[in-house]
Amino acid sequence: MSRITLAFSCFFRLLFGGRLPARAADYLPEDSKPKALPAAKKAETKGSDKDADKPAAKPAPKPAKPKANKAELHRDGALSLLALMQREGRLVDFLRQDVSEYDDEEVGAAVRDIHRGCKKVLDDYLKLEAVMPGEEDDDVNVPKGFDPTEVRLVGEVNGEPPFKGVLLHHGWRATKVSLPSLSEGIDRTVLAPAEVEVS
């Protein structure tokens, strides 16, 4: 049973991390196992004592990996989330479908499965909270110095804050995001692979 567990561990480590766990080496053939590096040979001393007293040259530092810019990270995160929504709820298929030819009952039946799958993605990978606590149609106060990215004012907005109004929607804020990391070389633009049944 431990070999089956190790096999699954190897699969997911390679998929998301790009390397095998250390204990997998016990099952590799002898000629495939990584060999220990030979001990470094002592440098022969030549020349005067002054040369021997000179400090050894420092090895050149390894070049730093280029950091992905924020635009690429945002794009990759959005595509990763959309791919998860497609995998669990077939959201892209639904949104690309012309539903005008179906009646409300048929659309409603399809949406139930999509809702279940997409909700699972939100529950598994995101932690959400309301931006402004309260129920819809509650009376609320918008304080002076509020963040316009958190609160959008609608209706007749005159003067300076604080404002009094009615809560139309409490908004959402992601307090935790734990999307799975993808290995290098994977095309993030592929939201779902094509499926071919071979006959």
Residue frames as a rotation matrix with the C-alpha (Angstrom) as fourth column:
MET 1
0.564 0.826 0.000 0.00
0.826 -0.564 0.000 0.00
0.000 0.000 -1.000 0.00
SER 2
0.333 -0.508 -0.794 2.93
0.259 -0.760 0.595 2.32
-0.907 -0.404 -0.121 0.73
ARG 3
-0.700 -0.603 0.384 4.08
0.506 -0.039 0.862 2.04
-0.505 0.797 0.332 -2.92
ILE 4
-0.013 0.776 0.631 0.66
0.947 -0.193 0.258 3.20
0.322 0.601 -0.732 -4.15
THR 5
0.771 0.263 -0.580 0.81
0.518 -0.788 0.331 6.17
-0.370 -0.556 -0.744 -1.77
LEU 6
-0.139 -0.917 -0.375 4.33
0.234 -0.398 0.887 6.97
-0.962 0.035 0.270 -2.96
ALA 7
-0.561 -0.033 0.827 3.20
0.820 0.113 0.561 6.73
-0.112 0.993 -0.037 -6.61
PHE 8
0.522 0.810 0.267 0.47
0.810 -0.569 0.144 9.28
0.269 0.141 -0.953 -6.02
SER 9
0.625 -0.366 -0.690 2.91
0.299 -0.704 0.645 11.48
-0.721 -0.609 -0.330 -4.11
CYS 10
-0.480 -0.853 0.205 5.41
0.482 -0.061 0.874 11.31
-0.733 0.518 0.441 -7.02
PHE 11
-0.186 0.491 0.851 2.72
0.963 -0.081 0.256 12.19
0.195 0.868 -0.458 -9.56
PHE 12
0.797 0.602 0.041 1.53
0.578 -0.782 0.233 15.31
0.173 -0.162 -0.972 -7.74
ARG 13
0.373 -0.752 -0.543 5.06
0.281 -0.466 0.839 16.40
-0.884 -0.466 0.037 -6.74
LEU 14
-0.604 -0.592 0.534 6.11
0.660 0.006 0.752 16.23
-0.448 0.806 0.387 -10.41
LEU 15
0.063 0.739 0.671 2.92
0.942 -0.267 0.205 17.94
0.331 0.619 -0.713 -11.57
PHE 16
0.889 0.430 0.157 3.05
0.345 -0.855 0.386 20.89
0.300 -0.289 -0.909 -9.18
GLY 17
0.778 -0.609 -0.153 6.65
-0.171 -0.439 0.882 21.00
-0.604 -0.660 -0.445 -7.96
GLY 18
0.735 -0.462 -0.497 8.75
-0.592 -0.079 -0.802 19.53
0.332 0.883 -0.331 -10.77
ARG 19
-0.406 -0.908 -0.103 10.77
-0.729 0.390 -0.563 17.12
0.551 -0.153 -0.820 -8.58
LEU 20
0.208 0.428 -0.879 10.37
0.102 0.885 0.455 13.71
0.973 -0.184 0.140 -6.96
PRO 21
0.832 0.035 0.554 10.26
-0.539 -0.182 0.822 13.18
0.130 -0.983 -0.132 -3.18
ALA 22
-0.084 -0.989 0.121 13.57
-0.992 0.072 -0.101 11.99
0.091 -0.128 -0.988 -1.69
ARG 23
-0.179 0.006 0.984 12.26
-0.505 0.858 -0.097 8.54
-0.845 -0.514 -0.150 -0.69
ALA 24
0.849 0.497 -0.177 11.44
-0.387 0.358 -0.850 7.77
-0.359 0.790 0.496 -4.35
ALA 25
0.170 -0.883 -0.438 15.19
-0.949 -0.026 -0.315 7.22
0.267 0.470 -0.842 -4.96
ASP 26
-0.340 -0.278 0.898 14.99
-0.660 0.751 -0.017 3.93
-0.670 -0.598 -0.439 -3.01
TYR 27
0.393 0.617 0.682 12.94
0.083 0.714 -0.695 2.43
-0.916 0.330 0.229 -5.86
LEU 28
0.698 -0.212 -0.684 15.17
-0.705 -0.373 -0.604 3.59
-0.127 0.903 -0.410 -8.72
PRO 29
0.869 -0.482 -0.109 17.61
0.413 0.829 -0.377 1.17
0.272 0.282 0.920 -10.43
GLU 30
0.445 -0.764 -0.468 21.19
0.638 -0.097 0.764 1.44
-0.629 -0.638 0.444 -9.17
ASP 31
-0.479 -0.704 0.524 22.49
0.868 -0.288 0.405 3.00
-0.135 0.649 0.749 -12.42
SER 32
0.044 0.577 0.816 19.77
0.587 -0.676 0.446 5.72
0.808 0.459 -0.368 -12.24
LYS 33
0.679 0.223 -0.699 20.38
0.730 -0.300 0.613 6.83
-0.073 -0.927 -0.367 -8.65
PRO 34
0.811 -0.419 0.407 22.12
-0.262 -0.884 -0.388 10.19
0.523 0.208 -0.827 -8.17
LYS 35
0.352 -0.785 -0.510 25.78
0.769 0.554 -0.321 9.66
0.534 -0.279 0.798 -7.28
ALA 36
0.751 -0.170 -0.638 27.62
0.436 -0.597 0.673 11.51
-0.495 -0.784 -0.375 -4.55
LEU 37
0.881 -0.463 0.093 29.97
-0.247 -0.620 -0.744 14.16
0.402 0.633 -0.661 -5.76
PRO 38
0.356 -0.829 -0.432 33.71
0.768 0.523 -0.370 13.29
0.532 -0.200 0.823 -5.41
ALA 39
0.620 -0.211 -0.756 35.65
0.558 -0.558 0.613 15.16
-0.552 -0.802 -0.228 -2.77
ALA 40
0.965 -0.263 0.013 37.46
-0.191 -0.735 -0.651 18.21
0.181 0.625 -0.759 -4.08
LYS 41
0.431 -0.889 -0.153 41.16
0.809 0.456 -0.371 17.67
0.400 0.036 0.916 -4.73
LYS 42
0.524 -0.350 -0.777 43.56
0.470 -0.642 0.606 19.73
-0.711 -0.682 -0.171 -2.69
ALA 43
0.981 -0.183 0.057 45.03
-0.065 -0.596 -0.800 22.54
0.180 0.782 -0.597 -4.71
GLU 44
0.343 -0.933 -0.107 48.74
0.928 0.354 -0.114 22.23
0.145 -0.060 0.988 -5.35
THR 45
0.818 -0.120 -0.563 50.71
0.145 -0.903 0.404 25.09
-0.557 -0.413 -0.721 -3.86
LYS 46
0.245 -0.742 0.624 53.09
0.951 0.059 -0.303 26.75
0.188 0.668 0.720 -6.25
GLY 47
0.266 -0.222 0.938 55.14
0.214 -0.935 -0.282 29.90
0.940 0.276 -0.202 -6.08
SER 48
-0.689 -0.638 0.345 56.06
-0.094 -0.394 -0.914 32.00
0.719 -0.662 0.212 -3.08
ASP 49
-0.714 0.388 -0.583 54.54
0.695 0.292 -0.657 32.09
-0.085 -0.874 -0.478 0.42
LYS 50
-0.789 0.432 -0.437 52.78
-0.349 -0.900 -0.259 35.33
-0.506 -0.052 0.861 -0.58
ASP 51
-0.559 0.591 -0.582 50.75
-0.607 0.187 0.772 33.39
0.565 0.785 0.254 -3.15
ALA 52
-0.580 0.317 -0.750 49.81
0.489 0.872 -0.010 30.79
0.651 -0.373 -0.661 -0.51
ASP 53
-0.778 0.233 -0.583 48.61
0.481 -0.375 -0.792 33.52
-0.404 -0.897 0.180 1.87
LYS 54
-0.864 0.478 -0.156 46.29
-0.486 -0.711 0.508 35.07
0.132 0.515 0.847 -0.70
PRO 55
-0.328 0.819 0.471 42.59
-0.371 0.347 -0.861 34.37
-0.869 -0.458 0.190 -0.02
ALA 56
-0.680 0.147 0.718 40.83
0.602 0.672 0.432 32.08
-0.419 0.726 -0.545 -2.45
ALA 57
-0.931 0.361 -0.044 38.80
-0.310 -0.725 0.615 33.82
0.190 0.587 0.787 -5.12
LYS 58
-0.446 0.854 0.266 35.08
-0.302 0.136 -0.943 33.98
-0.842 -0.501 0.198 -4.33
PRO 59
-0.645 0.280 0.711 32.85
0.704 0.581 0.409 32.03
-0.299 0.764 -0.571 -6.72
ALA 60
-0.932 0.334 0.144 30.75
-0.197 -0.797 0.571 34.19
0.306 0.504 0.808 -9.02
PRO 61
-0.582 0.777 0.240 27.23
-0.310 0.061 -0.949 34.66
-0.752 -0.626 0.205 -7.67
LYS 62
-0.618 0.449 0.646 24.47
0.734 0.624 0.268 32.82
-0.283 0.639 -0.715 -9.48
PRO 63
-0.913 0.333 0.235 22.33
-0.161 -0.824 0.543 35.08
0.374 0.458 0.806 -11.65
ALA 64
-0.675 0.725 0.135 19.00
-0.182 0.013 -0.983 35.81
-0.715 -0.688 0.123 -10.01
LYS 65
-0.538 0.587 0.605 15.90
0.830 0.495 0.257 34.43
-0.149 0.640 -0.754 -11.68
PRO 66
-0.903 0.258 0.343 13.93
-0.107 -0.910 0.402 37.18
0.416 0.326 0.849 -13.39
LYS 67
-0.722 0.689 -0.073 10.82
0.193 0.099 -0.976 38.03
-0.665 -0.718 -0.204 -11.40
ALA 68
-0.417 0.687 0.595 7.48
0.868 0.106 0.486 37.83
0.270 0.719 -0.640 -13.16
ASN 69
-0.935 0.098 0.340 5.87
-0.140 -0.985 -0.100 41.23
0.325 -0.141 0.935 -13.37
LYS 70
-0.718 0.680 0.150 2.58
-0.190 0.016 -0.982 41.93
-0.670 -0.733 0.117 -11.60
ALA 71
-0.044 0.732 -0.679 0.57
-0.969 -0.196 -0.149 41.99
-0.242 0.652 0.719 -14.82
GLU 72
-0.369 -0.164 -0.915 1.70
-0.550 0.832 0.073 38.44
0.749 0.530 -0.397 -15.65
LEU 73
-0.996 -0.008 -0.091 0.96
0.070 0.571 -0.818 37.22
0.058 -0.821 -0.568 -12.11
HIS 74
-0.438 0.894 -0.090 -2.54
-0.525 -0.336 -0.782 38.72
-0.730 -0.296 0.616 -12.23
ARG 75
-0.001 0.413 -0.911 -3.17
-0.984 0.163 0.075 37.22
0.180 0.896 0.406 -15.65
ASP 76
-0.643 -0.326 -0.693 -1.93
-0.277 0.943 -0.186 33.79
0.714 0.072 -0.697 -14.59
GLY 77
-0.943 0.318 0.100 -4.03
-0.028 0.222 -0.975 33.90
-0.333 -0.922 -0.200 -11.41
ALA 78
-0.169 0.926 -0.339 -7.16
-0.799 -0.330 -0.503 34.85
-0.577 0.186 0.795 -13.34
LEU 79
-0.043 0.101 -0.994 -6.60
-0.847 0.525 0.090 32.11
0.531 0.845 0.063 -15.92
SER 80
-0.893 -0.326 -0.310 -5.90
-0.111 0.828 -0.550 29.55
0.436 -0.457 -0.775 -13.18
LEU 81
-0.702 0.697 0.147 -9.15
-0.252 -0.050 -0.966 30.43
-0.666 -0.716 0.211 -11.39
LEU 82
0.079 0.746 -0.661 -11.12
-0.958 -0.126 -0.257 30.30
-0.276 0.654 0.705 -14.64
ALA 83
-0.406 -0.302 -0.863 -9.58
-0.595 0.804 -0.002 26.91
0.694 0.512 -0.506 -15.46
LEU 84
-0.997 0.068 0.020 -10.70
0.024 0.586 -0.810 25.60
-0.067 -0.807 -0.586 -12.06
MET 85
-0.313 0.940 -0.135 -14.23
-0.559 -0.297 -0.774 26.94
-0.768 -0.167 0.618 -12.65
GLN 86
0.048 0.277 -0.960 -14.26
-0.969 0.247 0.023 25.17
0.243 0.929 0.280 -16.01
ARG 87
-0.728 -0.427 -0.537 -12.96
-0.331 0.904 -0.271 21.91
0.601 -0.020 -0.799 -14.56
GLU 88
-0.946 0.322 -0.047 -15.41
0.185 0.415 -0.891 21.76
-0.267 -0.851 -0.452 -11.66
GLY 89
-0.195 0.951 -0.238 -18.47
0.148 -0.212 -0.966 23.54
-0.970 -0.224 -0.099 -13.12
ARG 90
-0.376 -0.029 0.926 -17.90
0.912 0.168 0.375 23.79
-0.167 0.985 -0.037 -16.89
LEU 91
0.136 0.427 -0.894 -18.46
0.393 -0.851 -0.347 27.54
-0.909 -0.304 -0.284 -16.50
VAL 92
-0.630 -0.440 -0.640 -16.79
-0.370 -0.555 0.745 28.50
-0.683 0.706 0.186 -19.80
ASP 93
-0.902 0.345 0.260 -18.94
0.426 0.609 0.669 26.01
0.072 0.714 -0.697 -21.72
PHE 94
-0.040 0.953 -0.300 -22.08
0.937 -0.068 -0.341 27.47
-0.346 -0.295 -0.891 -20.15
LEU 95
0.089 0.041 -0.995 -21.12
0.099 -0.995 -0.033 31.11
-0.991 -0.096 -0.093 -20.78
ARG 96
-0.801 -0.435 -0.412 -20.19
-0.366 -0.190 0.911 30.36
-0.474 0.880 -0.007 -24.41
GLN 97
-0.704 0.614 0.356 -23.51
0.697 0.692 0.186 28.55
-0.132 0.379 -0.916 -24.99
ASP 98
-0.791 0.572 0.216 -26.45
-0.411 -0.759 0.505 30.41
0.453 0.311 0.836 -26.55
VAL 99
-0.892 0.438 -0.112 -29.18
0.378 0.587 -0.716 29.79
-0.248 -0.681 -0.689 -23.95
SER 100
-0.666 0.663 -0.342 -31.85
-0.650 -0.740 -0.170 31.90
-0.366 0.109 0.924 -25.68
GLU 101
-0.365 0.526 -0.768 -33.32
-0.642 0.455 0.617 28.80
0.674 0.719 0.172 -27.39
TYR 102
-0.640 0.122 -0.759 -33.88
0.487 0.828 -0.278 26.99
0.594 -0.547 -0.589 -24.06
ASP 103
0.422 0.821 0.384 -36.73
0.065 -0.450 0.891 27.66
0.904 -0.351 -0.243 -21.64
ASP 104
0.171 -0.351 0.920 -36.18
-0.829 -0.556 -0.058 28.77
0.532 -0.753 -0.386 -18.05
GLU 105
0.823 0.190 0.535 -36.61
-0.490 0.714 0.500 25.27
-0.287 -0.674 0.681 -16.60
GLU 106
0.831 -0.555 0.032 -33.91
0.478 0.683 -0.553 23.80
0.285 0.475 0.832 -18.84
VAL 107
0.138 -0.791 0.596 -31.50
-0.114 -0.610 -0.784 26.64
0.984 0.040 -0.175 -18.04
GLY 108
0.391 0.087 0.916 -32.29
-0.881 -0.252 0.400 26.34
0.266 -0.964 -0.022 -14.33
ALA 109
0.985 -0.024 0.173 -31.52
-0.028 0.956 0.291 22.61
-0.172 -0.292 0.941 -14.33
ALA 110
0.508 -0.850 0.137 -28.13
0.548 0.196 -0.813 23.23
0.664 0.488 0.566 -15.99
VAL 111
0.161 -0.446 0.880 -27.26
-0.425 -0.836 -0.346 26.10
0.891 -0.319 -0.324 -13.65
ARG 112
0.881 0.218 0.420 -27.71
-0.469 0.290 0.834 23.90
0.060 -0.932 0.358 -10.57
ASP 113
0.767 -0.640 0.032 -24.70
0.638 0.768 0.061 21.73
-0.064 -0.026 0.998 -11.52
ILE 114
0.148 -0.713 0.685 -22.63
0.466 -0.561 -0.684 24.74
0.872 0.421 0.250 -12.58
HIS 115
0.480 0.114 0.870 -23.42
-0.576 -0.707 0.411 26.47
0.662 -0.698 -0.274 -9.28
ARG 116
0.987 -0.084 0.138 -22.39
-0.050 0.654 0.755 23.39
-0.154 -0.752 0.641 -7.29
GLY 117
0.515 -0.839 0.173 -19.04
0.838 0.452 -0.305 23.04
0.178 0.302 0.936 -9.11
CYS 118
0.039 -0.503 0.864 -18.11
0.253 -0.831 -0.495 26.74
0.967 0.238 0.095 -9.04
LYS 119
0.720 0.249 0.648 -19.08
-0.541 -0.385 0.748 27.07
0.436 -0.889 -0.142 -5.36
LYS 120
0.896 -0.436 -0.087 -16.72
0.425 0.781 0.457 24.16
-0.132 -0.446 0.885 -4.63
VAL 121
0.134 -0.878 0.459 -13.87
0.753 -0.212 -0.623 26.10
0.645 0.429 0.633 -6.27
LEU 122
0.186 -0.011 0.982 -14.59
-0.324 -0.945 0.050 29.19
0.928 -0.328 -0.180 -4.15
ASP 123
0.911 0.225 0.346 -14.82
-0.394 0.227 0.891 27.12
0.122 -0.948 0.295 -0.96
ASP 124
0.786 -0.618 -0.016 -11.60
0.615 0.777 0.133 25.19
-0.070 -0.114 0.991 -1.71
TYR 125
-0.034 -0.912 0.408 -9.32
0.953 -0.152 -0.262 27.98
0.301 0.380 0.875 -2.95
LEU 126
-0.472 -0.100 0.876 -10.64
0.070 -0.995 -0.076 31.32
0.879 0.025 0.476 -1.63
LYS 127
-0.354 0.430 -0.831 -11.71
0.926 0.035 -0.376 32.75
-0.133 -0.902 -0.411 1.70
LEU 128
-0.453 0.302 0.839 -14.21
0.381 -0.785 0.489 35.58
0.806 0.541 0.240 1.27
GLU 129
-0.426 0.412 -0.806 -15.73
0.811 -0.220 -0.542 38.17
-0.401 -0.884 -0.240 3.57
ALA 130
0.572 0.719 0.395 -18.12
0.810 -0.572 -0.132 41.09
0.131 0.396 -0.909 3.15
VAL 131
-0.447 -0.693 0.566 -16.50
0.580 -0.706 -0.407 44.50
0.681 0.146 0.717 2.50
MET 132
-0.679 0.330 0.655 -19.27
-0.597 -0.768 -0.231 46.28
0.427 -0.548 0.719 4.41
PRO 133
-0.927 0.337 -0.166 -21.15
0.375 0.809 -0.452 44.22
-0.018 -0.481 -0.877 7.01
GLY 134
-0.520 0.824 -0.224 -24.93
-0.483 -0.500 -0.719 44.33
-0.705 -0.266 0.658 6.92
GLU 135
-0.286 0.557 0.780 -27.94
0.676 0.694 -0.248 43.13
-0.679 0.456 -0.575 4.95
GLU 136
-0.768 0.094 0.634 -29.34
0.530 -0.463 0.710 44.56
0.360 0.881 0.306 1.74
ASP 137
0.135 0.816 0.562 -31.59
0.341 -0.571 0.747 47.60
0.930 0.091 -0.355 2.30
ASP 138
0.313 -0.120 -0.942 -29.95
0.940 -0.100 0.325 48.35
-0.133 -0.988 0.082 5.69
ASP 139
0.959 -0.070 0.276 -29.20
-0.042 -0.993 -0.107 52.01
0.282 0.091 -0.955 6.47
VAL 140
0.379 -0.903 -0.203 -25.43
0.923 0.354 0.152 52.56
-0.065 -0.245 0.967 6.44
ASN 141
0.868 -0.241 -0.435 -22.94
-0.164 -0.964 0.209 55.39
-0.470 -0.110 -0.876 6.89
VAL 142
0.573 -0.743 0.345 -20.01
0.722 0.258 -0.642 55.97
0.388 0.617 0.684 4.54
PRO 143
0.566 -0.339 -0.752 -17.29
0.572 -0.496 0.654 57.69
-0.594 -0.800 -0.087 6.57
LYS 144
0.858 -0.393 -0.331 -15.01
-0.499 -0.793 -0.351 60.50
-0.124 0.466 -0.876 5.51
GLY 145
-0.126 -0.990 -0.067 -11.83
-0.957 0.103 0.273 59.20
-0.263 0.099 -0.960 3.87
PHE 146
0.522 0.366 0.770 -13.48
-0.210 0.931 -0.300 55.98
-0.827 -0.005 0.563 2.62
ASP 147
-0.642 -0.758 0.112 -11.67
-0.164 0.279 0.946 53.93
-0.749 0.589 -0.303 -0.01
PRO 148
0.084 0.744 -0.663 -13.50
-0.882 -0.253 -0.396 54.23
-0.463 0.618 0.636 -3.37
THR 149
-0.528 -0.265 -0.807 -12.19
-0.651 0.737 0.184 50.80
0.546 0.622 -0.561 -4.40
GLU 150
-0.975 0.175 -0.137 -14.11
0.222 0.733 -0.642 49.32
-0.012 -0.657 -0.754 -1.45
VAL 151
-0.180 0.946 -0.271 -17.32
0.547 -0.132 -0.827 51.36
-0.818 -0.297 -0.494 -1.61
ARG 152
-0.867 0.004 0.498 -18.98
0.456 -0.397 0.797 52.54
0.202 0.918 0.342 -4.83
LEU 153
-0.545 0.677 -0.494 -21.49
0.063 -0.555 -0.829 55.33
-0.836 -0.483 0.260 -4.42
VAL 154
-0.748 0.417 0.516 -24.55
0.603 0.102 0.791 55.33
0.277 0.903 -0.328 -6.70
GLY 155
0.317 0.917 -0.241 -27.53
0.947 -0.320 0.028 57.65
-0.051 -0.237 -0.970 -6.97
GLU 156
0.687 -0.015 0.727 -27.35
0.171 -0.969 -0.181 61.39
0.707 0.248 -0.663 -6.33
VAL 157
0.247 -0.719 -0.649 -23.95
0.969 0.161 0.190 62.00
-0.032 -0.676 0.736 -4.78
ASN 158
0.503 -0.047 0.863 -23.53
0.186 -0.969 -0.162 65.62
0.844 0.242 -0.479 -3.67
GLY 159
0.760 -0.217 0.612 -21.14
-0.610 -0.564 0.557 67.27
0.225 -0.796 -0.561 -1.26
GLU 160
-0.303 -0.945 -0.125 -18.40
-0.679 0.306 -0.667 65.69
0.668 -0.117 -0.735 0.80
PRO 161
0.115 0.303 -0.946 -18.47
0.389 0.863 0.324 62.56
0.914 -0.405 -0.018 3.00
PRO 162
-0.884 0.143 0.445 -19.65
0.033 0.969 -0.246 61.28
-0.466 -0.202 -0.861 5.39
PHE 163
-0.571 0.734 -0.367 -22.72
-0.660 -0.144 0.737 60.03
0.489 0.663 0.567 3.47
LYS 164
-0.461 0.544 0.701 -25.85
-0.392 0.584 -0.711 58.22
-0.796 -0.602 -0.056 4.60
GLY 165
-0.372 0.335 -0.866 -27.45
-0.898 0.106 0.427 55.68
0.235 0.936 0.261 2.31
VAL 166
0.622 0.616 0.483 -28.98
-0.655 0.748 -0.110 52.26
-0.429 -0.248 0.868 1.79
LEU 167
-0.447 -0.834 0.324 -26.80
-0.543 0.540 0.643 49.17
-0.711 0.111 -0.694 1.33
LEU 168
0.449 0.566 -0.691 -27.51
-0.892 0.240 -0.383 47.64
-0.051 0.788 0.613 -2.08
HIS 169
0.788 -0.289 -0.544 -24.76
0.121 0.938 -0.324 44.99
0.604 0.189 0.774 -1.88
HIS 170
0.919 -0.394 0.027 -22.21
-0.093 -0.149 0.985 44.31
-0.384 -0.907 -0.173 0.86
GLY 171
0.465 -0.784 -0.411 -19.37
-0.823 -0.212 -0.527 43.61
0.326 0.584 -0.743 -1.61
TRP 172
0.972 -0.222 -0.077 -16.78
0.235 0.935 0.267 40.85
0.013 -0.278 0.961 -1.39
ARG 173
0.392 -0.918 0.064 -13.14
-0.911 -0.397 -0.116 40.81
0.132 -0.013 -0.991 -0.33
ALA 174
0.698 -0.275 -0.661 -10.79
0.126 0.956 -0.264 37.83
0.705 0.101 0.702 -0.71
THR 175
0.720 -0.424 0.549 -8.91
-0.691 -0.365 0.624 37.45
-0.065 -0.829 -0.556 2.58
LYS 176
-0.125 -0.771 0.624 -7.03
-0.402 0.614 0.679 34.32
-0.907 -0.166 -0.386 1.48
VAL 177
0.682 0.227 -0.695 -6.14
-0.731 0.218 -0.647 32.92
0.005 0.949 0.315 -1.94
SER 178
-0.097 -0.711 0.697 -4.58
-0.526 0.631 0.571 29.46
-0.845 -0.311 -0.435 -2.25
LEU 179
0.786 0.338 -0.518 -4.66
-0.609 0.280 -0.742 28.66
-0.106 0.898 0.426 -5.96
PRO 180
0.682 -0.571 0.456 -2.51
0.398 0.814 0.423 25.66
-0.613 -0.107 0.783 -6.92
SER 181
0.139 -0.728 -0.671 0.89
-0.630 -0.588 0.507 26.59
-0.764 0.352 -0.541 -8.35
LEU 182
0.979 0.195 0.060 1.66
-0.061 0.558 -0.827 25.40
-0.195 0.806 0.558 -11.86
SER 183
0.242 -0.936 0.255 4.96
0.581 0.350 0.735 23.99
-0.777 -0.029 0.629 -13.02
GLU 184
-0.166 -0.408 -0.898 7.11
-0.488 -0.757 0.434 25.97
-0.857 0.510 -0.074 -15.44
GLY 185
-0.950 -0.275 -0.145 6.37
-0.239 0.346 0.907 25.38
-0.200 0.897 -0.394 -19.09
ILE 186
-0.436 0.870 0.230 2.62
0.816 0.490 -0.308 24.82
-0.381 0.053 -0.923 -18.66
ASP 187
-0.813 0.215 0.542 0.53
0.248 -0.713 0.656 26.98
0.528 0.667 0.526 -20.98
ARG 188
-0.812 0.486 -0.322 -1.76
0.249 -0.211 -0.945 28.93
-0.527 -0.848 0.050 -18.64
THR 189
-0.592 0.607 -0.530 -3.98
-0.769 -0.622 0.147 30.00
-0.241 0.495 0.835 -21.54
VAL 190
-0.565 0.425 -0.707 -5.26
-0.141 0.795 0.590 26.42
0.813 0.433 -0.389 -21.95
LEU 191
-0.336 0.533 0.777 -8.28
-0.935 -0.290 -0.205 26.53
0.116 -0.795 0.596 -19.65
ALA 192
0.365 0.411 0.835 -9.35
-0.450 0.863 -0.229 22.99
-0.815 -0.293 0.500 -20.51
PRO 193
-0.728 -0.683 -0.052 -7.60
-0.386 0.346 0.855 20.49
-0.566 0.643 -0.516 -22.76
ALA 194
-0.008 0.677 -0.736 -9.42
-0.968 0.181 0.177 19.10
0.253 0.713 0.654 -25.78
GLU 195
-0.205 0.030 0.978 -10.73
-0.518 0.845 -0.135 15.58
-0.830 -0.534 -0.158 -25.13
VAL 196
-0.114 0.084 -0.990 -10.46
-0.955 0.265 0.133 12.93
0.273 0.961 0.050 -27.85
GLU 197
0.357 0.265 0.896 -11.92
-0.503 0.863 -0.054 9.45
-0.787 -0.431 0.441 -27.61
VAL 198
-0.485 -0.645 -0.590 -9.71
-0.863 0.245 0.441 7.13
-0.140 0.724 -0.676 -29.63
SER 199
0.618 0.759 0.202 -11.50
-0.681 0.646 -0.344 4.29
-0.392 0.075 0.917 -31.37
